[in-house]
Amino acid sequence: MNDDHRRSDGTVMLIGALKLFKGLLLLLLAFGSLHLLHRDIAETLSPIIAELHIDPENRHFARPLASIWALDDRALKRIGAGAFFYAALLSTEGIGLLLRQRWAEYFTVLVTGSFIPLELYELARRATVTRLLVLAINVAIVCYLVAHIAATRTKEGRRL
């Protein structure tokens, strides 16, 4: 196995690990949102916020916390369902890439690429460093995997 192929496999494995990690985080979000159903969110989360020494009046936390406190059961169900769905996509991508499955490379290009227009829209609506970083990472992943697929197919003597 040459150095280019090893480096390429390492990058694909890193992308797979990142996708799987994000999927696991979303799975936690999904279970967390469902855990909050039929509960007083402020009462449930206040001890955690206190334990983490987060000042709810801090300008960085006040708005996000107010949004969380305002969630009702319907919103929590939608968040949970969306998080489960997206966690399934990301986990499928991650596991497939970690198992070095060719279909996972194509699937990741398709799924990750399909979110780029939405990310561009959100960035145009309100530009933030985080949104720009997420967009840049996803564009880099798609470009890398397209080049990787093309290079692999060329080595195998097939055209893309």
VOKE-260111 format. One record per residue (C-alpha): residue in one letter; x, y, z. Coordinates in steps of 0.25 Angstrom, whole numbers. Each point is the difference from the previous one (the first is absolute). Layout:
{pt "a" {X Y Z}}
...
// end
This chain:
{pt "m" {0 0 0}}
{pt "n" {6 13 -4}}
{pt "d" {1 13 8}}
{pt "d" {-11 7 -8}}
{pt "h" {-10 -11 2}}
{pt "r" {3 -1 15}}
{pt "r" {-1 15 2}}
{pt "s" {-13 -1 -8}}
{pt "d" {-6 -11 8}}
{pt "g" {4 8 13}}
{pt "t" {-7 12 -5}}
{pt "v" {-13 -8 -4}}
{pt "m" {1 -7 14}}
{pt "l" {1 14 7}}
{pt "i" {-12 5 -8}}
{pt "g" {-7 -13 4}}
{pt "a" {3 2 15}}
{pt "l" {-5 15 -1}}
{pt "k" {-13 -5 -6}}
{pt "l" {-2 -11 10}}
{pt "f" {4 10 12}}
{pt "k" {-10 10 -5}}
{pt "g" {-11 -11 -2}}
{pt "l" {2 -4 15}}
{pt "l" {-1 14 5}}
{pt "l" {-13 2 -8}}
{pt "l" {-5 -13 6}}
{pt "l" {3 6 14}}
{pt "l" {-8 12 -4}}
{pt "a" {-12 -8 -5}}
{pt "f" {0 -8 13}}
{pt "g" {1 12 8}}
{pt "s" {-11 7 -7}}
{pt "l" {-9 -12 2}}
{pt "h" {4 0 14}}
{pt "l" {-5 14 2}}
{pt "l" {-14 -3 -5}}
{pt "h" {-11 3 10}}
{pt "r" {10 6 10}}
{pt "d" {3 14 4}}
{pt "i" {13 3 -8}}
{pt "a" {5 11 9}}
{pt "e" {-2 -8 12}}
{pt "t" {7 -12 -6}}
{pt "l" {12 7 -6}}
{pt "s" {3 10 11}}
{pt "p" {8 -10 9}}
{pt "i" {8 -3 -12}}
{pt "i" {3 14 -4}}
{pt "a" {3 3 15}}
{pt "e" {10 -12 0}}
{pt "l" {7 5 -13}}
{pt "h" {1 14 7}}
{pt "i" {-8 7 -12}}
{pt "d" {-5 13 3}}
{pt "p" {-14 1 -6}}
{pt "e" {1 15 -1}}
{pt "n" {13 0 -7}}
{pt "r" {-2 6 -14}}
{pt "h" {5 -12 -7}}
{pt "f" {-9 -10 7}}
{pt "a" {-13 9 3}}
{pt "r" {-6 -1 -14}}
{pt "p" {3 -15 -3}}
{pt "l" {-6 -4 14}}
{pt "a" {-12 9 -2}}
{pt "s" {-2 -8 -13}}
{pt "i" {1 -13 7}}
{pt "w" {-9 4 11}}
{pt "a" {-11 4 -10}}
{pt "l" {0 -14 -7}}
{pt "d" {-13 -7 1}}
{pt "d" {-3 -15 -1}}
{pt "r" {-3 1 -15}}
{pt "a" {13 7 -3}}
{pt "l" {8 -10 8}}
{pt "k" {-7 -12 -8}}
{pt "r" {4 7 -13}}
{pt "i" {15 2 5}}
{pt "g" {0 -14 5}}
{pt "a" {-5 -6 -13}}
{pt "g" {9 9 -9}}
{pt "a" {12 -3 9}}
{pt "f" {-3 -15 -1}}
{pt "f" {-1 1 -15}}
{pt "y" {13 8 -2}}
{pt "a" {7 -9 10}}
{pt "a" {-3 -12 -8}}
{pt "l" {5 6 -13}}
{pt "l" {13 5 7}}
{pt "s" {2 -14 7}}
{pt "t" {-2 -7 -13}}
{pt "e" {10 9 -7}}
{pt "g" {10 -2 11}}
{pt "i" {-1 -15 2}}
{pt "g" {0 -2 -15}}
{pt "l" {13 9 -2}}
{pt "l" {7 -7 12}}
{pt "l" {-3 -14 -6}}
{pt "r" {6 6 -13}}
{pt "q" {-13 -3 -8}}
{pt "r" {0 7 -14}}
{pt "w" {-15 2 1}}
{pt "a" {2 9 13}}
{pt "e" {10 9 -8}}
{pt "y" {-11 3 -10}}
{pt "f" {-11 1 11}}
{pt "t" {8 10 7}}
{pt "v" {2 8 -12}}
{pt "l" {-15 0 -3}}
{pt "v" {-4 3 14}}
{pt "t" {10 10 4}}
{pt "g" {-1 7 -13}}
{pt "s" {-15 1 1}}
{pt "f" {2 8 12}}
{pt "i" {9 11 -6}}
{pt "p" {-11 8 -6}}
{pt "l" {-7 1 13}}
{pt "e" {13 4 7}}
{pt "l" {2 11 -11}}
{pt "y" {-14 5 3}}
{pt "e" {2 0 15}}
{pt "l" {14 7 -2}}
{pt "a" {-6 11 -9}}
{pt "r" {-11 2 10}}
{pt "r" {9 2 11}}
{pt "a" {15 -2 -1}}
{pt "t" {7 -6 11}}
{pt "v" {14 -6 2}}
{pt "t" {-6 -13 4}}
{pt "r" {-9 -1 -12}}
{pt "l" {11 4 -9}}
{pt "l" {9 -11 6}}
{pt "v" {-11 -10 -1}}
{pt "l" {-2 3 -15}}
{pt "a" {15 0 -2}}
{pt "i" {2 -14 6}}
{pt "n" {-12 -6 -7}}
{pt "v" {5 6 -14}}
{pt "a" {14 -6 3}}
{pt "i" {-6 -13 4}}
{pt "v" {-8 -1 -13}}
{pt "c" {12 5 -9}}
{pt "y" {9 -10 7}}
{pt "l" {-9 -12 -2}}
{pt "v" {-3 3 -14}}
{pt "a" {15 1 -3}}
{pt "h" {2 -13 8}}
{pt "i" {-11 -7 -8}}
{pt "a" {6 5 -13}}
{pt "a" {14 -4 4}}
{pt "t" {-4 -14 5}}
{pt "r" {-9 -3 -13}}
{pt "t" {12 5 -9}}
{pt "k" {9 -10 8}}
{pt "e" {-10 -11 -3}}
{pt "g" {0 4 -15}}
{pt "r" {-15 5 1}}
{pt "r" {-4 14 -4}}
{pt "l" {-9 8 10}}
// end
